[in-house]
Amino acid sequence: MPRYPDSPVFYRKLAKDFPKIVRGEGCRLFDEAGKSYLDACGGAFVANLGHGLGEIADAMAEQARKVAYVNGTAFTHEPAEALAAELAALNPKGLDKAYFLGSGSEAVEAALKFARQYFVETGKPKKHKVIARTPGYHGNTLLALSASAREHYKTYFREWLVDVPRIPAPYAYRCQCQGERPECPACSGSALLEAIHREGPETVAAFIAEPIGGSSTGGAVPRPDYFKRIREICDRYDVLFIADEVLTGCGRTGAWAAIEHFGVIPDLLVLGKGISGGYAPLSALCAPTRLIDPIAKSSGALMHAQTFSHHPVSCAAGLAAVRYIRREGLVARSAKMGEVLHRRLKKLLDLPNVGDIRGRGLLAGVEFVEDKATRRPFPRKLKMAETFTEAAQRRGLVVWPNVGQANGTDGDLIMLAPPFIVTEPEIGEIVQLVAAALEETMGSLKSATKSS
Ligand SMILES: Cc1ncc(COP(=O)(O)O)c(C=O)c1O
């Protein structure tokens, strides 16, 4: 199996063998040795429609043959126009314009810059601060990383990051109130009010949050009235509310946008990952005309130039993917199969090291703990989530791990986010493989602890 330094590829991990994937079909991937893997997280919440969809590949090829690239400052093209129209129809009301980029991080950067530029151009230049949550993740470029609470990603770059004030995310399993006290500042959203007062409302431009937690909180779902409170606070202090739906958007939680579950409309909506089903890198900053208009009448452009924004082939992939989601009713299927997934996963709560299972639709987090009664996480040095993920992959199951959510260092969880086309038998297989990989992981952690 290829690995560093034998191959010329600069891999994402430098101490690991990489199976070479040669084909994908539905929820399964196949490597060159013929081994199959059940892709229970769409790679990284991306392959939402399954692998090997000919009609999306054809749409991309057709566009590439017509014209592969034009610059977004000079021309527009049909895939961008048609995809933006699809998104305007699917998005929460009013989010009717889409600015296309490649990655979630780029679109988050664009959203944050938009908020800042909007206030400068509407005569409130003091408004520049962004408030974000802990735990929370918004990307890996420097501004998006600044807004993220993933401390180990920041280790080498702290000097370059900007200060982003934080409030605790609603994460009932790890909250002192355990989600039981409606007036808890973290769980109710009133922590935002305190933060805005502390920072000075005249300096705060934006609040950014994932409507349902991604991997940072293992799919934590806020109280039903959480975002109503957030919306009220943002309105009162003229703060733009940015819903980061890079992970939860495009149907993942059983609604087109996860924020719809809360009956609230954000000022800006960020989509990425599943928007093209992974067939091309694509993300979108969606904004309402009422906020773009002041920029249109002042400087005339969002100051976020990127060569590959509004890319024709990426937009063609997105257009084909979104049309496929709509035609096949995949958002409703995500809701329906999500119920099956969560019902089946519940059985894992009987296992000694499964502390909590949460999420919505086809997004589920399984949090592992060393001690269930006290919710004590495994010490980080055991690398529990990483060991589990390797064990699962050896058994042919691909899951997404996350670490550090319990206290910034310790904490192990895995995310399950299978393609929306997943079947009941495949869900059964996922649950059974998770149980088997957990048993193997606990066995190897015990022998590692004994021998050390
Ligand atoms: C909520 C959220 N925002 C932003 C990002 C960054 O997206 P990308 O990795 O495509 O840059 C991610 C990626 O995991 C994410 O989960």
The ligand as an SDF file (V2000), in Angstrom:
LIG
                    3D

 16 16  0  0  0  0  0  0  0  0999 V2000
  -19.2950   23.4120    9.6940 C   0  0  0  0  0  0  0  0  0  0  0  0
  -18.0990   23.4760    8.7970 C   0  0  0  0  0  0  0  0  0  0  0  0
  -17.7250   24.6670    8.2830 N   0  0  0  0  0  0  0  0  0  0  0  0
  -16.6680   24.7790    7.4670 C   0  0  0  0  0  0  0  0  0  0  0  0
  -15.9010   23.6850    7.1260 C   0  0  0  0  0  0  0  0  0  0  0  0
  -14.7130   23.8470    6.2230 C   0  0  0  0  0  0  0  0  0  0  0  0
  -14.9610   23.2470    5.0070 O   0  0  0  0  0  0  0  0  0  0  0  0
  -13.7420   22.7760    4.0510 P   0  0  0  0  0  0  0  0  0  0  0  0
  -13.0500   21.6710    4.7660 O   0  0  0  0  0  0  0  0  0  0  0  0
  -14.4350   22.3490    2.8000 O   0  0  0  0  0  0  0  0  0  0  0  0
  -12.8720   23.9590    3.8410 O   0  0  0  0  0  0  0  0  0  0  0  0
  -16.2560   22.4330    7.6240 C   0  0  0  0  0  0  0  0  0  0  0  0
  -15.4460   21.2440    7.2900 C   0  0  0  0  0  0  0  0  0  0  0  0
  -15.4970   20.2240    7.9140 O   0  0  0  0  0  0  0  0  0  0  0  0
  -17.3790   22.3190    8.4890 C   0  0  0  0  0  0  0  0  0  0  0  0
  -17.7440   21.1400    9.0060 O   0  0  0  0  0  0  0  0  0  0  0  0
  1  2  1  0
  2  3  1  0
  2 15  2  0
  3  4  2  0
  4  5  1  0
  5  6  1  0
  5 12  2  0
  6  7  1  0
  7  8  1  0
  8  9  2  0
  8 10  1  0
  8 11  1  0
 12 13  1  0
 12 15  1  0
 13 14  2  0
 15 16  1  0
M  END
$$$$
